[in-house]
Amino acid sequence: MHQIVTQQIDSSRRWWVLAIVVAAQFMFGVDAFIVNVAIPTIAVELEASPAQIEAVIAIYLT
């Protein structure tokens, strides 16, 4: 069965939700960039193997 919506939805809320989702996606991209830039320093400082570096990336971006 289908329900009929009789109330108007405040359109300003939709734009706020869209802005929050876009900002969250942007921050995810920035975080991924920062981790990839920091990986060489992390590898040297911690004397990490390539497998450990891959684990850092996978865990951080999950």
PDB file of N, CA, C, O and CB in Angstrom:
ATOM      1  N   MET A   1       0.827  -1.171   0.000  1.00  0.00           N
ATOM      2  CA  MET A   1       0.000   0.000   0.000  1.00  0.00           C
ATOM      3  C   MET A   1       0.880   1.246   0.000  1.00  0.00           C
ATOM      4  O   MET A   1       1.980   1.256   0.554  1.00  0.00           O
ATOM      5  CB  MET A   1      -0.946  -0.009   1.201  1.00  0.00           C
ATOM      6  N   HIS A   2       0.381   2.261  -0.617  1.00  0.00           N
ATOM      7  CA  HIS A   2       1.098   3.529  -0.693  1.00  0.00           C
ATOM      8  C   HIS A   2       0.458   4.541   0.251  1.00  0.00           C
ATOM      9  O   HIS A   2      -0.758   4.583   0.438  1.00  0.00           O
ATOM     10  CB  HIS A   2       1.109   4.069  -2.142  1.00  0.00           C
ATOM     11  N   GLN A   3       1.323   5.342   0.827  1.00  0.00           N
ATOM     12  CA  GLN A   3       0.815   6.405   1.682  1.00  0.00           C
ATOM     13  C   GLN A   3       0.883   7.712   0.926  1.00  0.00           C
ATOM     14  O   GLN A   3       1.818   7.953   0.163  1.00  0.00           O
ATOM     15  CB  GLN A   3       1.610   6.492   3.004  1.00  0.00           C
ATOM     16  N   ILE A   4      -0.088   8.534   1.135  1.00  0.00           N
ATOM     17  CA  ILE A   4      -0.114   9.840   0.494  1.00  0.00           C
ATOM     18  C   ILE A   4       0.340  10.877   1.516  1.00  0.00           C
ATOM     19  O   ILE A   4      -0.208  10.961   2.615  1.00  0.00           O
ATOM     20  CB  ILE A   4      -1.539  10.176  -0.060  1.00  0.00           C
ATOM     21  N   VAL A   5       1.331  11.652   1.147  1.00  0.00           N
ATOM     22  CA  VAL A   5       1.836  12.705   2.018  1.00  0.00           C
ATOM     23  C   VAL A   5       1.009  13.952   1.773  1.00  0.00           C
ATOM     24  O   VAL A   5       0.921  14.450   0.650  1.00  0.00           O
ATOM     25  CB  VAL A   5       3.354  12.975   1.771  1.00  0.00           C
ATOM     26  N   THR A   6       0.410  14.442   2.833  1.00  0.00           N
ATOM     27  CA  THR A   6      -0.447  15.609   2.670  1.00  0.00           C
ATOM     28  C   THR A   6       0.214  16.886   3.166  1.00  0.00           C
ATOM     29  O   THR A   6      -0.255  17.978   2.847  1.00  0.00           O
ATOM     30  CB  THR A   6      -1.749  15.396   3.398  1.00  0.00           C
ATOM     31  N   GLN A   7       1.292  16.778   3.937  1.00  0.00           N
ATOM     32  CA  GLN A   7       1.955  17.974   4.451  1.00  0.00           C
ATOM     33  C   GLN A   7       3.092  18.373   3.525  1.00  0.00           C
ATOM     34  O   GLN A   7       3.751  17.530   2.917  1.00  0.00           O
ATOM     35  CB  GLN A   7       2.482  17.739   5.882  1.00  0.00           C
ATOM     36  N   GLN A   8       3.303  19.672   3.434  1.00  0.00           N
ATOM     37  CA  GLN A   8       4.438  20.171   2.668  1.00  0.00           C
ATOM     38  C   GLN A   8       5.713  19.971   3.488  1.00  0.00           C
ATOM     39  O   GLN A   8       5.722  20.214   4.694  1.00  0.00           O
ATOM     40  CB  GLN A   8       4.245  21.674   2.293  1.00  0.00           C
ATOM     41  N   ILE A   9       6.759  19.540   2.849  1.00  0.00           N
ATOM     42  CA  ILE A   9       8.038  19.364   3.525  1.00  0.00           C
ATOM     43  C   ILE A   9       8.825  20.650   3.374  1.00  0.00           C
ATOM     44  O   ILE A   9       8.903  21.222   2.287  1.00  0.00           O
ATOM     45  CB  ILE A   9       8.830  18.145   2.952  1.00  0.00           C
ATOM     46  N   ASP A  10       9.409  21.100   4.482  1.00  0.00           N
ATOM     47  CA  ASP A  10      10.195  22.330   4.472  1.00  0.00           C
ATOM     48  C   ASP A  10      11.419  22.117   3.579  1.00  0.00           C
ATOM     49  O   ASP A  10      12.283  21.298   3.891  1.00  0.00           O
ATOM     50  CB  ASP A  10      10.621  22.743   5.924  1.00  0.00           C
ATOM     51  N   SER A  11      11.490  22.849   2.479  1.00  0.00           N
ATOM     52  CA  SER A  11      12.576  22.637   1.517  1.00  0.00           C
ATOM     53  C   SER A  11      13.917  23.121   2.035  1.00  0.00           C
ATOM     54  O   SER A  11      14.956  22.674   1.549  1.00  0.00           O
ATOM     55  CB  SER A  11      12.260  23.335   0.220  1.00  0.00           C
ATOM     56  N   SER A  12      13.922  24.030   3.018  1.00  0.00           N
ATOM     57  CA  SER A  12      15.203  24.491   3.546  1.00  0.00           C
ATOM     58  C   SER A  12      15.925  23.372   4.279  1.00  0.00           C
ATOM     59  O   SER A  12      17.156  23.345   4.306  1.00  0.00           O
ATOM     60  CB  SER A  12      14.998  25.684   4.480  1.00  0.00           C
ATOM     61  N   ARG A  13      15.183  22.453   4.871  1.00  0.00           N
ATOM     62  CA  ARG A  13      15.815  21.298   5.534  1.00  0.00           C
ATOM     63  C   ARG A  13      16.524  20.415   4.518  1.00  0.00           C
ATOM     64  O   ARG A  13      17.593  19.876   4.806  1.00  0.00           O
ATOM     65  CB  ARG A  13      14.766  20.471   6.308  1.00  0.00           C
ATOM     66  N   ARG A  14      15.958  20.265   3.366  1.00  0.00           N
ATOM     67  CA  ARG A  14      16.585  19.449   2.322  1.00  0.00           C
ATOM     68  C   ARG A  14      17.948  20.026   1.942  1.00  0.00           C
ATOM     69  O   ARG A  14      18.915  19.285   1.763  1.00  0.00           O
ATOM     70  CB  ARG A  14      15.672  19.363   1.075  1.00  0.00           C
ATOM     71  N   TRP A  15      18.018  21.342   1.821  1.00  0.00           N
ATOM     72  CA  TRP A  15      19.281  21.975   1.446  1.00  0.00           C
ATOM     73  C   TRP A  15      20.318  21.847   2.551  1.00  0.00           C
ATOM     74  O   TRP A  15      21.505  21.680   2.273  1.00  0.00           O
ATOM     75  CB  TRP A  15      19.057  23.443   1.110  1.00  0.00           C
ATOM     76  N   TRP A  16      19.875  21.925   3.807  1.00  0.00           N
ATOM     77  CA  TRP A  16      20.809  21.736   4.921  1.00  0.00           C
ATOM     78  C   TRP A  16      21.352  20.310   4.932  1.00  0.00           C
ATOM     79  O   TRP A  16      22.545  20.095   5.145  1.00  0.00           O
ATOM     80  CB  TRP A  16      20.121  22.054   6.265  1.00  0.00           C
ATOM     81  N   VAL A  17      20.484  19.354   4.703  1.00  0.00           N
ATOM     82  CA  VAL A  17      20.921  17.957   4.665  1.00  0.00           C
ATOM     83  C   VAL A  17      21.893  17.742   3.509  1.00  0.00           C
ATOM     84  O   VAL A  17      22.913  17.073   3.672  1.00  0.00           O
ATOM     85  CB  VAL A  17      19.709  17.007   4.532  1.00  0.00           C
ATOM     86  N   LEU A  18      21.584  18.298   2.355  1.00  0.00           N
ATOM     87  CA  LEU A  18      22.488  18.182   1.221  1.00  0.00           C
ATOM     88  C   LEU A  18      23.837  18.810   1.536  1.00  0.00           C
ATOM     89  O   LEU A  18      24.874  18.223   1.225  1.00  0.00           O
ATOM     90  CB  LEU A  18      21.879  18.834  -0.014  1.00  0.00           C
ATOM     91  N   ALA A  19      23.846  19.977   2.139  1.00  0.00           N
ATOM     92  CA  ALA A  19      25.098  20.655   2.488  1.00  0.00           C
ATOM     93  C   ALA A  19      25.919  19.824   3.470  1.00  0.00           C
ATOM     94  O   ALA A  19      27.141  19.750   3.345  1.00  0.00           O
ATOM     95  CB  ALA A  19      24.808  22.039   3.086  1.00  0.00           C
ATOM     96  N   ILE A  20      25.268  19.206   4.434  1.00  0.00           N
ATOM     97  CA  ILE A  20      25.982  18.379   5.412  1.00  0.00           C
ATOM     98  C   ILE A  20      26.575  17.148   4.752  1.00  0.00           C
ATOM     99  O   ILE A  20      27.715  16.783   5.038  1.00  0.00           O
ATOM    100  CB  ILE A  20      25.046  17.962   6.551  1.00  0.00           C
ATOM    101  N   VAL A  21      25.825  16.510   3.881  1.00  0.00           N
ATOM    102  CA  VAL A  21      26.329  15.319   3.183  1.00  0.00           C
ATOM    103  C   VAL A  21      27.494  15.678   2.272  1.00  0.00           C
ATOM    104  O   VAL A  21      28.486  14.951   2.222  1.00  0.00           O
ATOM    105  CB  VAL A  21      25.207  14.654   2.364  1.00  0.00           C
ATOM    106  N   VAL A  22      27.388  16.780   1.558  1.00  0.00           N
ATOM    107  CA  VAL A  22      28.480  17.210   0.680  1.00  0.00           C
ATOM    108  C   VAL A  22      29.719  17.549   1.503  1.00  0.00           C
ATOM    109  O   VAL A  22      30.832  17.195   1.115  1.00  0.00           O
ATOM    110  CB  VAL A  22      28.050  18.428  -0.169  1.00  0.00           C
ATOM    111  N   ALA A  23      29.541  18.226   2.627  1.00  0.00           N
ATOM    112  CA  ALA A  23      30.674  18.562   3.481  1.00  0.00           C
ATOM    113  C   ALA A  23      31.340  17.298   4.038  1.00  0.00           C
ATOM    114  O   ALA A  23      32.566  17.229   4.120  1.00  0.00           O
ATOM    115  CB  ALA A  23      30.219  19.472   4.631  1.00  0.00           C
ATOM    116  N   ALA A  24      30.544  16.310   4.415  1.00  0.00           N
ATOM    117  CA  ALA A  24      31.104  15.060   4.927  1.00  0.00           C
ATOM    118  C   ALA A  24      31.902  14.332   3.852  1.00  0.00           C
ATOM    119  O   ALA A  24      32.977  13.803   4.134  1.00  0.00           O
ATOM    120  CB  ALA A  24      29.990  14.155   5.455  1.00  0.00           C
ATOM    121  N   GLN A  25      31.396  14.300   2.639  1.00  0.00           N
ATOM    122  CA  GLN A  25      32.126  13.668   1.540  1.00  0.00           C
ATOM    123  C   GLN A  25      33.426  14.415   1.242  1.00  0.00           C
ATOM    124  O   GLN A  25      34.454  13.798   0.963  1.00  0.00           O
ATOM    125  CB  GLN A  25      31.250  13.613   0.280  1.00  0.00           C
ATOM    126  N   PHE A  26      33.374  15.727   1.304  1.00  0.00           N
ATOM    127  CA  PHE A  26      34.570  16.533   1.083  1.00  0.00           C
ATOM    128  C   PHE A  26      35.622  16.229   2.151  1.00  0.00           C
ATOM    129  O   PHE A  26      36.803  16.078   1.837  1.00  0.00           O
ATOM    130  CB  PHE A  26      34.217  18.035   1.088  1.00  0.00           C
ATOM    131  N   MET A  27      35.194  16.139   3.407  1.00  0.00           N
ATOM    132  CA  MET A  27      36.128  15.849   4.491  1.00  0.00           C
ATOM    133  C   MET A  27      36.730  14.454   4.342  1.00  0.00           C
ATOM    134  O   MET A  27      37.900  14.251   4.665  1.00  0.00           O
ATOM    135  CB  MET A  27      35.426  15.977   5.846  1.00  0.00           C
ATOM    136  N   PHE A  28      35.953  13.499   3.860  1.00  0.00           N
ATOM    137  CA  PHE A  28      36.478  12.159   3.613  1.00  0.00           C
ATOM    138  C   PHE A  28      37.590  12.214   2.567  1.00  0.00           C
ATOM    139  O   PHE A  28      38.632  11.578   2.726  1.00  0.00           O
ATOM    140  CB  PHE A  28      35.351  11.207   3.154  1.00  0.00           C
ATOM    141  N   GLY A  29      37.363  12.974   1.505  1.00  0.00           N
ATOM    142  CA  GLY A  29      38.390  13.123   0.474  1.00  0.00           C
ATOM    143  C   GLY A  29      39.636  13.812   0.992  1.00  0.00           C
ATOM    144  O   GLY A  29      40.751  13.417   0.651  1.00  0.00           O
ATOM    145  N   VAL A  30      39.462  14.835   1.810  1.00  0.00           N
ATOM    146  CA  VAL A  30      40.613  15.540   2.397  1.00  0.00           C
ATOM    147  C   VAL A  30      41.379  14.601   3.321  1.00  0.00           C
ATOM    148  O   VAL A  30      42.610  14.576   3.291  1.00  0.00           O
ATOM    149  CB  VAL A  30      40.152  16.805   3.175  1.00  0.00           C
ATOM    150  N   ASP A  31      40.674  13.833   4.136  1.00  0.00           N
ATOM    151  CA  ASP A  31      41.334  12.881   5.029  1.00  0.00           C
ATOM    152  C   ASP A  31      42.140  11.848   4.244  1.00  0.00           C
ATOM    153  O   ASP A  31      43.267  11.524   4.617  1.00  0.00           O
ATOM    154  CB  ASP A  31      40.301  12.178   5.912  1.00  0.00           C
ATOM    155  N   ALA A  32      41.570  11.338   3.168  1.00  0.00           N
ATOM    156  CA  ALA A  32      42.278  10.366   2.343  1.00  0.00           C
ATOM    157  C   ALA A  32      43.542  10.983   1.757  1.00  0.00           C
ATOM    158  O   ALA A  32      44.586  10.334   1.706  1.00  0.00           O
ATOM    159  CB  ALA A  32      41.369   9.846   1.221  1.00  0.00           C
ATOM    160  N   PHE A  33      43.450  12.225   1.317  1.00  0.00           N
ATOM    161  CA  PHE A  33      44.616  12.916   0.767  1.00  0.00           C
ATOM    162  C   PHE A  33      45.691  13.089   1.838  1.00  0.00           C
ATOM    163  O   PHE A  33      46.869  12.844   1.577  1.00  0.00           O
ATOM    164  CB  PHE A  33      44.211  14.289   0.192  1.00  0.00           C
ATOM    165  N   ILE A  34      45.298  13.503   3.027  1.00  0.00           N
ATOM    166  CA  ILE A  34      46.262  13.722   4.108  1.00  0.00           C
ATOM    167  C   ILE A  34      46.967  12.429   4.480  1.00  0.00           C
ATOM    168  O   ILE A  34      48.181  12.419   4.686  1.00  0.00           O
ATOM    169  CB  ILE A  34      45.567  14.310   5.338  1.00  0.00           C
ATOM    170  N   VAL A  35      46.217  11.338   4.568  1.00  0.00           N
ATOM    171  CA  VAL A  35      46.839  10.053   4.903  1.00  0.00           C
ATOM    172  C   VAL A  35      47.825   9.643   3.825  1.00  0.00           C
ATOM    173  O   VAL A  35      48.919   9.176   4.142  1.00  0.00           O
ATOM    174  CB  VAL A  35      45.772   8.961   5.087  1.00  0.00           C
ATOM    175  N   ASN A  36      47.471   9.804   2.568  1.00  0.00           N
ATOM    176  CA  ASN A  36      48.376   9.414   1.486  1.00  0.00           C
ATOM    177  C   ASN A  36      49.624  10.276   1.456  1.00  0.00           C
ATOM    178  O   ASN A  36      50.691   9.788   1.085  1.00  0.00           O
ATOM    179  CB  ASN A  36      47.666   9.498   0.150  1.00  0.00           C
ATOM    180  N   VAL A  37      49.526  11.529   1.832  1.00  0.00           N
ATOM    181  CA  VAL A  37      50.710  12.386   1.889  1.00  0.00           C
ATOM    182  C   VAL A  37      51.589  11.995   3.078  1.00  0.00           C
ATOM    183  O   VAL A  37      52.814  12.076   2.993  1.00  0.00           O
ATOM    184  CB  VAL A  37      50.301  13.875   1.987  1.00  0.00           C
ATOM    185  N   ALA A  38      50.980  11.578   4.171  1.00  0.00           N
ATOM    186  CA  ALA A  38      51.730  11.251   5.384  1.00  0.00           C
ATOM    187  C   ALA A  38      52.319   9.841   5.381  1.00  0.00           C
ATOM    188  O   ALA A  38      53.169   9.535   6.217  1.00  0.00           O
ATOM    189  CB  ALA A  38      50.840  11.408   6.579  1.00  0.00           C
ATOM    190  N   ILE A  39      51.897   8.994   4.478  1.00  0.00           N
ATOM    191  CA  ILE A  39      52.341   7.599   4.465  1.00  0.00           C
ATOM    192  C   ILE A  39      53.866   7.447   4.419  1.00  0.00           C
ATOM    193  O   ILE A  39      54.393   6.647   5.192  1.00  0.00           O
ATOM    194  CB  ILE A  39      51.732   6.887   3.282  1.00  0.00           C
ATOM    195  N   PRO A  40      54.604   8.158   3.569  1.00  0.00           N
ATOM    196  CA  PRO A  40      56.058   7.972   3.579  1.00  0.00           C
ATOM    197  C   PRO A  40      56.698   8.285   4.941  1.00  0.00           C
ATOM    198  O   PRO A  40      57.596   7.568   5.381  1.00  0.00           O
ATOM    199  CB  PRO A  40      56.686   8.848   2.514  1.00  0.00           C
ATOM    200  N   THR A  41      56.249   9.323   5.587  1.00  0.00           N
ATOM    201  CA  THR A  41      56.783   9.670   6.904  1.00  0.00           C
ATOM    202  C   THR A  41      56.407   8.612   7.938  1.00  0.00           C
ATOM    203  O   THR A  41      57.231   8.237   8.772  1.00  0.00           O
ATOM    204  CB  THR A  41      56.268  11.050   7.347  1.00  0.00           C
ATOM    205  N   ILE A  42      55.180   8.138   7.884  1.00  0.00           N
ATOM    206  CA  ILE A  42      54.748   7.086   8.803  1.00  0.00           C
ATOM    207  C   ILE A  42      55.591   5.833   8.603  1.00  0.00           C
ATOM    208  O   ILE A  42      56.016   5.203   9.572  1.00  0.00           O
ATOM    209  CB  ILE A  42      53.253   6.764   8.602  1.00  0.00           C
ATOM    210  N   ALA A  43      55.831   5.477   7.357  1.00  0.00           N
ATOM    211  CA  ALA A  43      56.608   4.269   7.058  1.00  0.00           C
ATOM    212  C   ALA A  43      58.029   4.387   7.592  1.00  0.00           C
ATOM    213  O   ALA A  43      58.556   3.428   8.156  1.00  0.00           O
ATOM    214  CB  ALA A  43      56.636   4.009   5.546  1.00  0.00           C
ATOM    215  N   VAL A  44      58.650   5.538   7.423  1.00  0.00           N
ATOM    216  CA  VAL A  44      60.029   5.717   7.881  1.00  0.00           C
ATOM    217  C   VAL A  44      60.099   5.757   9.401  1.00  0.00           C
ATOM    218  O   VAL A  44      60.929   5.082  10.010  1.00  0.00           O
ATOM    219  CB  VAL A  44      60.626   6.999   7.293  1.00  0.00           C
ATOM    220  N   GLU A  45      59.223   6.554  10.013  1.00  0.00           N
ATOM    221  CA  GLU A  45      59.269   6.731  11.464  1.00  0.00           C
ATOM    222  C   GLU A  45      58.961   5.432  12.212  1.00  0.00           C
ATOM    223  O   GLU A  45      59.582   5.143  13.234  1.00  0.00           O
ATOM    224  CB  GLU A  45      58.286   7.814  11.888  1.00  0.00           C
ATOM    225  N   LEU A  46      58.021   4.663  11.713  1.00  0.00           N
ATOM    226  CA  LEU A  46      57.622   3.438  12.401  1.00  0.00           C
ATOM    227  C   LEU A  46      58.299   2.194  11.848  1.00  0.00           C
ATOM    228  O   LEU A  46      58.073   1.090  12.343  1.00  0.00           O
ATOM    229  CB  LEU A  46      56.136   3.272  12.319  1.00  0.00           C
ATOM    230  N   GLU A  47      59.128   2.368  10.821  1.00  0.00           N
ATOM    231  CA  GLU A  47      59.798   1.251  10.145  1.00  0.00           C
ATOM    232  C   GLU A  47      58.780   0.171   9.770  1.00  0.00           C
ATOM    233  O   GLU A  47      58.961  -1.011  10.062  1.00  0.00           O
ATOM    234  CB  GLU A  47      60.910   0.652  11.047  1.00  0.00           C
ATOM    235  N   ALA A  48      57.713   0.613   9.122  1.00  0.00           N
ATOM    236  CA  ALA A  48      56.610  -0.276   8.779  1.00  0.00           C
ATOM    237  C   ALA A  48      56.847  -0.957   7.434  1.00  0.00           C
ATOM    238  O   ALA A  48      57.451  -0.393   6.523  1.00  0.00           O
ATOM    239  CB  ALA A  48      55.295   0.501   8.750  1.00  0.00           C
ATOM    240  N   SER A  49      56.355  -2.177   7.344  1.00  0.00           N
ATOM    241  CA  SER A  49      56.435  -2.915   6.084  1.00  0.00           C
ATOM    242  C   SER A  49      55.324  -2.433   5.155  1.00  0.00           C
ATOM    243  O   SER A  49      54.387  -1.769   5.598  1.00  0.00           O
ATOM    244  CB  SER A  49      56.328  -4.453   6.326  1.00  0.00           C
ATOM    245  N   PRO A  50      55.428  -2.765   3.866  1.00  0.00           N
ATOM    246  CA  PRO A  50      54.347  -2.371   2.944  1.00  0.00           C
ATOM    247  C   PRO A  50      52.968  -2.909   3.359  1.00  0.00           C
ATOM    248  O   PRO A  50      51.955  -2.231   3.185  1.00  0.00           O
ATOM    249  CB  PRO A  50      54.673  -2.858   1.540  1.00  0.00           C
ATOM    250  N   ALA A  51      52.937  -4.120   3.904  1.00  0.00           N
ATOM    251  CA  ALA A  51      51.658  -4.681   4.350  1.00  0.00           C
ATOM    252  C   ALA A  51      51.085  -3.870   5.511  1.00  0.00           C
ATOM    253  O   ALA A  51      49.875  -3.656   5.584  1.00  0.00           O
ATOM    254  CB  ALA A  51      51.832  -6.156   4.767  1.00  0.00           C
ATOM    255  N   GLN A  52      51.944  -3.426   6.407  1.00  0.00           N
ATOM    256  CA  GLN A  52      51.473  -2.619   7.531  1.00  0.00           C
ATOM    257  C   GLN A  52      50.971  -1.260   7.058  1.00  0.00           C
ATOM    258  O   GLN A  52      49.991  -0.735   7.587  1.00  0.00           O
ATOM    259  CB  GLN A  52      52.589  -2.436   8.562  1.00  0.00           C
ATOM    260  N   ILE A  53      51.636  -0.701   6.071  1.00  0.00           N
ATOM    261  CA  ILE A  53      51.195   0.583   5.518  1.00  0.00           C
ATOM    262  C   ILE A  53      49.834   0.423   4.848  1.00  0.00           C
ATOM    263  O   ILE A  53      48.957   1.271   5.008  1.00  0.00           O
ATOM    264  CB  ILE A  53      52.233   1.133   4.508  1.00  0.00           C
ATOM    265  N   GLU A  54      49.658  -0.657   4.102  1.00  0.00           N
ATOM    266  CA  GLU A  54      48.355  -0.913   3.484  1.00  0.00           C
ATOM    267  C   GLU A  54      47.272  -1.067   4.547  1.00  0.00           C
ATOM    268  O   GLU A  54      46.142  -0.616   4.361  1.00  0.00           O
ATOM    269  CB  GLU A  54      48.415  -2.173   2.602  1.00  0.00           C
ATOM    270  N   ALA A  55      47.621  -1.705   5.658  1.00  0.00           N
ATOM    271  CA  ALA A  55      46.652  -1.870   6.748  1.00  0.00           C
ATOM    272  C   ALA A  55      46.281  -0.519   7.346  1.00  0.00           C
ATOM    273  O   ALA A  55      45.115  -0.278   7.660  1.00  0.00           O
ATOM    274  CB  ALA A  55      47.219  -2.797   7.844  1.00  0.00           C
ATOM    275  N   VAL A  56      47.263   0.363   7.505  1.00  0.00           N
ATOM    276  CA  VAL A  56      46.987   1.705   8.032  1.00  0.00           C
ATOM    277  C   VAL A  56      46.009   2.423   7.117  1.00  0.00           C
ATOM    278  O   VAL A  56      45.043   3.024   7.586  1.00  0.00           O
ATOM    279  CB  VAL A  56      48.296   2.528   8.178  1.00  0.00           C
ATOM    280  N   ILE A  57      46.252   2.367   5.825  1.00  0.00           N
ATOM    281  CA  ILE A  57      45.364   3.043   4.867  1.00  0.00           C
ATOM    282  C   ILE A  57      43.963   2.428   4.910  1.00  0.00           C
ATOM    283  O   ILE A  57      42.966   3.149   4.964  1.00  0.00           O
ATOM    284  CB  ILE A  57      45.943   2.955   3.431  1.00  0.00           C
ATOM    285  N   ALA A  58      43.893   1.104   4.885  1.00  0.00           N
ATOM    286  CA  ALA A  58      42.592   0.434   4.870  1.00  0.00           C
ATOM    287  C   ALA A  58      41.794   0.713   6.137  1.00  0.00           C
ATOM    288  O   ALA A  58      40.591   0.967   6.076  1.00  0.00           O
ATOM    289  CB  ALA A  58      42.777  -1.065   4.700  1.00  0.00           C
ATOM    290  N   ILE A  59      42.463   0.665   7.280  1.00  0.00           N
ATOM    291  CA  ILE A  59      41.769   0.893   8.537  1.00  0.00           C
ATOM    292  C   ILE A  59      41.348   2.348   8.661  1.00  0.00           C
ATOM    293  O   ILE A  59      40.238   2.635   9.111  1.00  0.00           O
ATOM    294  CB  ILE A  59      42.652   0.493   9.716  1.00  0.00           C
ATOM    295  N   TYR A  60      42.208   3.258   8.274  1.00  0.00           N
ATOM    296  CA  TYR A  60      41.895   4.672   8.419  1.00  0.00           C
ATOM    297  C   TYR A  60      40.736   5.088   7.518  1.00  0.00           C
ATOM    298  O   TYR A  60      39.896   5.891   7.923  1.00  0.00           O
ATOM    299  CB  TYR A  60      43.121   5.513   8.110  1.00  0.00           C
ATOM    300  N   LEU A  61      40.684   4.561   6.329  1.00  0.00           N
ATOM    301  CA  LEU A  61      39.665   4.977   5.374  1.00  0.00           C
ATOM    302  C   LEU A  61      38.375   4.162   5.461  1.00  0.00           C
ATOM    303  O   LEU A  61      37.462   4.359   4.659  1.00  0.00           O
ATOM    304  CB  LEU A  61      40.215   4.885   3.988  1.00  0.00           C
ATOM    305  N   THR A  62      38.298   3.265   6.411  1.00  0.00           N
ATOM    306  CA  THR A  62      37.080   2.463   6.562  1.00  0.00           C
ATOM    307  C   THR A  62      36.065   3.144   7.416  1.00  0.00           C
ATOM    308  O   THR A  62      34.983   2.602   7.642  1.00  0.00           O
ATOM    309  CB  THR A  62      37.397   1.122   7.143  1.00  0.00           C
TER     310      THR A  62
END
